[in-house]
Amino acid sequence: MAHKQISAGGVVYRRGSGQLEIQLIVDRYGKVALPKGKMEDGETVEETALREIREETGTVGIIKAPIDIIKYTFQHPLHGKVDKEVHYFLVEAVGGVTKAQAEEINAVEWHEPEAAWERGKSSLYANNVPILQKALSMLTLKFTI
């Protein structure tokens, strides 16, 4: 019986001075990623997403819409086979101070959508690329791989 693990995170955006900006993080392995993390007891996936975004990036956000759920399986040294489910949301930044969580991530970046897409499609984890693409199209910008 596979162990189940649920995580949640999001694509964070802000409209600074009228210009839309998308948040990307650089994880401790130097890969571009989207903020996410494991669900804690008693949390909803929405609460997990907002908490993880706040912890990893310092950004306080509100959920605007679900983007998608990624499912995959991996081998854990202790638990064996793990069925992982990651819920991603479109999140608007409404406050907080941008600050990378020292132990977890190397940097938090804000990019205009075109730059976020260019950086994302070449440097993101493969399963994050369609999430970013969906988020950008939900924000009414069409980007093709």
C-alpha positions as YAML, in Angstrom:
chain: A
units: angstrom
residues:
- id: 1
  name: MET
  ca: [0.00, 0.00, 0.00]
- id: 2
  name: ALA
  ca: [1.52, 3.27, -1.10]
- id: 3
  name: HIS
  ca: [1.94, 6.11, 1.36]
- id: 4
  name: LYS
  ca: [0.01, 9.23, 0.32]
- id: 5
  name: GLN
  ca: [1.46, 12.72, 0.58]
- id: 6
  name: ILE
  ca: [-0.40, 15.93, -0.21]
- id: 7
  name: SER
  ca: [1.32, 19.24, -0.88]
- id: 8
  name: ALA
  ca: [0.02, 22.58, -2.04]
- id: 9
  name: GLY
  ca: [1.44, 25.77, -3.45]
- id: 10
  name: GLY
  ca: [0.83, 28.35, -6.06]
- id: 11
  name: VAL
  ca: [1.70, 30.77, -8.77]
- id: 12
  name: VAL
  ca: [1.84, 34.15, -7.06]
- id: 13
  name: TYR
  ca: [1.25, 37.37, -8.96]
- id: 14
  name: ARG
  ca: [1.06, 41.05, -8.13]
- id: 15
  name: ARG
  ca: [0.15, 44.17, -10.04]
- id: 16
  name: GLY
  ca: [2.92, 46.52, -9.03]
- id: 17
  name: SER
  ca: [2.35, 50.01, -10.47]
- id: 18
  name: GLY
  ca: [-0.07, 48.61, -13.03]
- id: 19
  name: GLN
  ca: [2.44, 46.04, -14.32]
- id: 20
  name: LEU
  ca: [1.67, 42.39, -13.76]
- id: 21
  name: GLU
  ca: [4.53, 40.48, -12.11]
- id: 22
  name: ILE
  ca: [4.90, 36.76, -11.49]
- id: 23
  name: GLN
  ca: [6.83, 35.28, -8.59]
- id: 24
  name: LEU
  ca: [9.35, 32.47, -9.11]
- id: 25
  name: ILE
  ca: [11.64, 30.98, -6.50]
- id: 26
  name: VAL
  ca: [15.07, 29.41, -6.80]
- id: 27
  name: ASP
  ca: [15.28, 26.35, -4.57]
- id: 28
  name: ARG
  ca: [18.27, 25.13, -2.60]
- id: 29
  name: TYR
  ca: [19.32, 22.97, -5.57]
- id: 30
  name: GLY
  ca: [19.47, 26.06, -7.79]
- id: 31
  name: LYS
  ca: [16.35, 25.10, -9.75]
- id: 32
  name: VAL
  ca: [13.59, 27.56, -10.55]
- id: 33
  name: ALA
  ca: [10.38, 26.43, -8.86]
- id: 34
  name: LEU
  ca: [6.98, 27.43, -7.55]
- id: 35
  name: PRO
  ca: [6.52, 27.72, -3.77]
- id: 36
  name: LYS
  ca: [4.86, 24.64, -2.29]
- id: 37
  name: GLY
  ca: [5.03, 22.34, 0.70]
- id: 38
  name: LYS
  ca: [3.46, 19.51, 2.66]
- id: 39
  name: MET
  ca: [0.01, 19.74, 4.16]
- id: 40
  name: GLU
  ca: [-0.11, 19.75, 7.96]
- id: 41
  name: ASP
  ca: [-2.79, 18.06, 10.08]
- id: 42
  name: GLY
  ca: [-6.04, 19.97, 10.14]
- id: 43
  name: GLU
  ca: [-5.21, 22.18, 7.16]
- id: 44
  name: THR
  ca: [-7.12, 22.51, 3.93]
- id: 45
  name: VAL
  ca: [-5.07, 22.50, 0.72]
- id: 46
  name: GLU
  ca: [-5.83, 26.22, 0.36]
- id: 47
  name: GLU
  ca: [-4.46, 26.94, 3.86]
- id: 48
  name: THR
  ca: [-1.37, 24.84, 3.08]
- id: 49
  name: ALA
  ca: [-0.71, 26.75, -0.14]
- id: 50
  name: LEU
  ca: [-0.97, 30.16, 1.54]
- id: 51
  name: ARG
  ca: [1.13, 29.11, 4.55]
- id: 52
  name: GLU
  ca: [3.89, 27.64, 2.39]
- id: 53
  name: ILE
  ca: [3.98, 30.71, 0.15]
- id: 54
  name: ARG
  ca: [4.23, 32.93, 3.23]
- id: 55
  name: GLU
  ca: [6.94, 30.77, 4.83]
- id: 56
  name: GLU
  ca: [9.05, 30.39, 1.69]
- id: 57
  name: THR
  ca: [8.73, 33.86, 0.19]
- id: 58
  name: GLY
  ca: [7.37, 36.22, 2.86]
- id: 59
  name: THR
  ca: [4.39, 36.97, 0.61]
- id: 60
  name: VAL
  ca: [0.89, 37.15, 2.07]
- id: 61
  name: GLY
  ca: [-1.57, 36.07, -0.59]
- id: 62
  name: ILE
  ca: [-5.19, 35.33, -1.31]
- id: 63
  name: ILE
  ca: [-6.35, 32.45, -3.48]
- id: 64
  name: LYS
  ca: [-8.06, 33.53, -6.67]
- id: 65
  name: ALA
  ca: [-8.63, 30.15, -8.33]
- id: 66
  name: PRO
  ca: [-7.37, 26.55, -8.45]
- id: 67
  name: ILE
  ca: [-4.92, 25.93, -11.30]
- id: 68
  name: ASP
  ca: [-4.42, 22.17, -11.34]
- id: 69
  name: ILE
  ca: [-3.35, 19.10, -9.38]
- id: 70
  name: ILE
  ca: [-0.15, 17.24, -10.28]
- id: 71
  name: LYS
  ca: [0.08, 13.57, -9.31]
- id: 72
  name: TYR
  ca: [3.20, 11.46, -9.35]
- id: 73
  name: THR
  ca: [4.86, 8.59, -7.51]
- id: 74
  name: PHE
  ca: [8.33, 8.44, -6.00]
- id: 75
  name: GLN
  ca: [10.38, 6.10, -3.83]
- id: 76
  name: HIS
  ca: [10.97, 7.30, -0.27]
- id: 77
  name: PRO
  ca: [13.89, 5.74, 1.68]
- id: 78
  name: LEU
  ca: [11.63, 5.18, 4.73]
- id: 79
  name: HIS
  ca: [8.07, 4.90, 3.44]
- id: 80
  name: GLY
  ca: [8.76, 3.10, 0.16]
- id: 81
  name: LYS
  ca: [6.37, 4.04, -2.64]
- id: 82
  name: VAL
  ca: [4.73, 7.43, -2.12]
- id: 83
  name: ASP
  ca: [1.76, 8.71, -4.10]
- id: 84
  name: LYS
  ca: [2.21, 12.46, -4.20]
- id: 85
  name: GLU
  ca: [-0.49, 14.98, -4.99]
- id: 86
  name: VAL
  ca: [0.34, 18.67, -5.37]
- id: 87
  name: HIS
  ca: [-2.47, 21.23, -5.52]
- id: 88
  name: TYR
  ca: [-1.58, 24.51, -7.22]
- id: 89
  name: PHE
  ca: [-3.55, 27.74, -6.90]
- id: 90
  name: LEU
  ca: [-3.47, 31.14, -8.54]
- id: 91
  name: VAL
  ca: [-2.59, 33.49, -5.68]
- id: 92
  name: GLU
  ca: [-2.64, 37.26, -5.60]
- id: 93
  name: ALA
  ca: [0.01, 38.87, -3.40]
- id: 94
  name: VAL
  ca: [-1.70, 41.30, -1.03]
- id: 95
  name: GLY
  ca: [1.03, 41.98, 1.50]
- id: 96
  name: GLY
  ca: [4.13, 40.79, 3.29]
- id: 97
  name: VAL
  ca: [7.76, 41.53, 2.56]
- id: 98
  name: THR
  ca: [9.55, 39.46, -0.10]
- id: 99
  name: LYS
  ca: [12.19, 37.42, 1.71]
- id: 100
  name: ALA
  ca: [13.61, 33.99, 0.81]
- id: 101
  name: GLN
  ca: [13.34, 31.36, 3.55]
- id: 102
  name: ALA
  ca: [17.01, 30.78, 4.30]
- id: 103
  name: GLU
  ca: [16.98, 27.00, 4.88]
- id: 104
  name: GLU
  ca: [14.69, 26.15, 2.01]
- id: 105
  name: ILE
  ca: [15.27, 28.48, -0.91]
- id: 106
  name: ASN
  ca: [18.01, 30.63, -2.40]
- id: 107
  name: ALA
  ca: [16.00, 33.46, -3.94]
- id: 108
  name: VAL
  ca: [12.58, 34.94, -4.61]
- id: 109
  name: GLU
  ca: [12.22, 36.69, -7.97]
- id: 110
  name: TRP
  ca: [9.51, 38.86, -9.50]
- id: 111
  name: HIS
  ca: [9.30, 38.93, -13.29]
- id: 112
  name: GLU
  ca: [7.05, 40.48, -15.90]
- id: 113
  name: PRO
  ca: [5.00, 37.65, -17.47]
- id: 114
  name: GLU
  ca: [7.10, 37.29, -20.64]
- id: 115
  name: ALA
  ca: [10.31, 37.10, -18.62]
- id: 116
  name: ALA
  ca: [8.74, 34.70, -16.10]
- id: 117
  name: TRP
  ca: [7.69, 32.45, -18.99]
- id: 118
  name: GLU
  ca: [11.12, 32.57, -20.67]
- id: 119
  name: ARG
  ca: [12.85, 31.79, -17.36]
- id: 120
  name: GLY
  ca: [10.26, 29.22, -16.41]
- id: 121
  name: LYS
  ca: [10.06, 27.13, -19.55]
- id: 122
  name: SER
  ca: [13.82, 26.57, -19.63]
- id: 123
  name: SER
  ca: [14.58, 26.35, -15.89]
- id: 124
  name: LEU
  ca: [11.47, 25.14, -14.05]
- id: 125
  name: TYR
  ca: [10.93, 21.57, -12.93]
- id: 126
  name: ALA
  ca: [9.20, 19.95, -15.92]
- id: 127
  name: ASN
  ca: [5.90, 19.36, -14.10]
- id: 128
  name: ASN
  ca: [5.76, 23.05, -13.07]
- id: 129
  name: VAL
  ca: [5.88, 24.33, -16.67]
- id: 130
  name: PRO
  ca: [2.22, 23.52, -17.51]
- id: 131
  name: ILE
  ca: [1.18, 25.01, -14.15]
- id: 132
  name: LEU
  ca: [2.91, 28.30, -14.97]
- id: 133
  name: GLN
  ca: [1.45, 28.20, -18.48]
- id: 134
  name: LYS
  ca: [-2.10, 27.70, -17.12]
- id: 135
  name: ALA
  ca: [-1.62, 30.46, -14.56]
- id: 136
  name: LEU
  ca: [-0.45, 32.90, -17.24]
- id: 137
  name: SER
  ca: [-3.38, 32.05, -19.48]
- id: 138
  name: MET
  ca: [-5.76, 32.50, -16.50]
- id: 139
  name: LEU
  ca: [-4.26, 35.96, -16.10]
- id: 140
  name: THR
  ca: [-5.37, 36.44, -19.74]
- id: 141
  name: LEU
  ca: [-1.92, 36.07, -21.31]
- id: 142
  name: LYS
  ca: [-1.41, 33.28, -23.78]
- id: 143
  name: PHE
  ca: [1.96, 31.57, -23.85]
- id: 144
  name: THR
  ca: [2.81, 28.49, -25.85]
- id: 145
  name: ILE
  ca: [5.53, 26.00, -25.13]
...
